Amino acid sequence: MRLCVLGAGAVGRSVAELAPEYGHTVTALADSSSAVVDPDGLDVETALAHKDADEALGDASPGDALAAEFDVLVEATPTTLGDAEPGFSHLRAALERDRHVVLANKGPVAERYADVRELETDSAGEVYFEATVGGAIPVCATVDDLGAEHVSAVRGVLNGTANFVLSRMAAEGLDYDHVLAEAQDLGVAEADPSFDVEGTDAALKCVILANVLREADCDSLEELRAVEVSLADAEVEGIRDIPGSALELAAEDGRTVRLVGEATRDGVTVGPRLVPENGTLSVTGTRNIVEIDHEYAGGLAISGRGAGGEETASAVLADVARLE
Amino acid sequence: MPSESTPAPGEQPVGSGEASEDAAETDGGHETGLQAHTIRLELVDEPGQLLAALKPIADNGANLLSIFHERGSLTPRGRIPVEVDIECPPDRFEGILEDLRDRGVNVIQADAEEYGDEVTLVLVGHLVDTDLSDTLKNIQDCSEASVADIDLSAPAGAGSSAHSSARLRLRAHAGETASVIETVREVAAEKDIDVIAPLEGRR
């Protein structure tokens, strides 16, 4: 497959670097300011070396990448809320050219799910978005394999930063501010961690899953449009106000606190929950876990790395393989 | 060709009148509105006594939850203590006790154990400064749950700007924990208290 990779952050660059190993060619690579395009396959290493030296990726402008020759658009620009731009326009441009789209950017499927499906209906291209939920963990593929119509709930620990903070607070009896500063030094938390610790990131993932579950009950685009959810519909609570004493009290009773997101047909909730200390959901550190409730299979759990360039790229490339 | 099916031997014919109305119905233990009870009995050490004690429970349509029967441990009067946990609609319990006594079974204690489920929560906020005992009272009044246990941790002391935490164990009617959690959230929100609850409605 010929890939056009938009976004040269951790995920975009890992996809570009790993593509040859998976048998694909990168024909375009762009970040927000420049692009490099070569219909015969570009030199990823050189382009990224330029970026590392604070130079342009190549001579082309970002818009040229979308107009280049490719089979699959890999949309790995930063997630934006509301109208999900510019990611949504990138997806539209590719589908209008009957090209496939693989999303690592959560915006389009979290905020405009029905719009995405409508564009897909009119296109010969398809849209996959495994990488938007749970990093390396194959959540969407598993729900799809099991039959979303038989899945009643998907819940889990879907934000590594929040989980690092909570599990370290519990293990060391430290306070939130101290652990957060530590996480920022380690590069686990960003300078502005609000997206993670306020639950927004986990909520976006759950919104995507709720859309997948609700879509399974819909026969038409109109029905989907009527039931689609977006971030605004989610009930979200973060972990910022949790004192160390709450984790101590939980531990005395054999429990701990995790930021758990849950997607059902009723909607999306994200918030700190009491879970058994040795239970399925009490993963530690930056690890994520997803639990699926299935009508016949019962409960299933998949744990793994929920973030990281190569980890998330593995999910992107798994989607690309589905399109072959 | 017969126009009506003939009931098999022992089967209740359909529409045979009051018998089916009166027949005790069990519900498989899933209906809410059931109450759990613990009955302590003393049985004479003779064959068939345990069976005699259990029959009124079955006849009145109660669900037998557990029997604790320790044959080796005798009371000073030489009887065998037995503890039976059952679940039945509230209006059936007195009938069961009556039947037991009619059969000469010695009922030592019969507790109406109102609460079948327990739920543990952690409250976070200015718990002491917002009158914790008033909060607990509101929780009990609004949720019909009873506070079984509370553990408070306020490391910075009352009056400080730091939040304190409390772990709360509530006894709730069977099957009502989700609505109890919901009520606690509402009551707590009035005082800006956050509630960390277990996952609701999880299988």
Contacts between the chains, C-beta under 8 A, distances in Angstrom:
chain1	res1	chain2	res2	distance
A	155	B	199	7.0
A	155	B	202	7.9
A	237	B	194	7.4
A	241	B	124	6.4
A	241	B	163	6.5
A	241	B	194	6.0
A	242	B	124	6.3
A	242	B	194	7.9
A	242	B	196	7.3
A	243	B	124	6.3
A	243	B	155	7.9
A	243	B	162	6.6
A	243	B	163	4.7
A	243	B	164	7.4
A	243	B	165	5.8
A	244	B	155	7.7
A	245	B	153	3.8
A	245	B	154	7.2
A	245	B	155	5.5
A	245	B	163	7.8
A	245	B	164	6.5
A	245	B	165	4.2
A	246	B	122	5.0
A	246	B	124	5.1
A	246	B	153	7.8
A	246	B	165	3.9
A	246	B	196	6.3
A	248	B	153	6.2
A	248	B	165	7.8
A	249	B	122	5.8
A	249	B	151	5.7
A	249	B	153	5.5
A	249	B	165	5.3
A	249	B	166	7.1
A	249	B	167	4.0
A	250	B	122	5.8
A	250	B	167	6.9
A	250	B	196	7.5
A	252	B	151	7.0
A	252	B	167	7.2
A	253	B	120	6.0
A	253	B	167	6.0
A	255	B	120	7.0
A	255	B	198	8.0
A	257	B	122	7.3
A	257	B	196	5.6
A	260	B	199	6.5
A	262	B	199	7.1
A	271	B	196	8.0
A	272	B	194	7.9
A	272	B	196	4.9
A	273	B	196	6.6
A	273	B	197	6.5
A	273	B	198	6.2
A	273	B	199	5.4
A	274	B	120	6.5
A	274	B	121	7.0
A	274	B	122	6.3
A	274	B	196	5.5
A	274	B	197	6.3
A	274	B	198	4.6
A	275	B	198	7.0
A	275	B	199	7.3
A	293	B	203	6.1
A	299	B	203	6.9
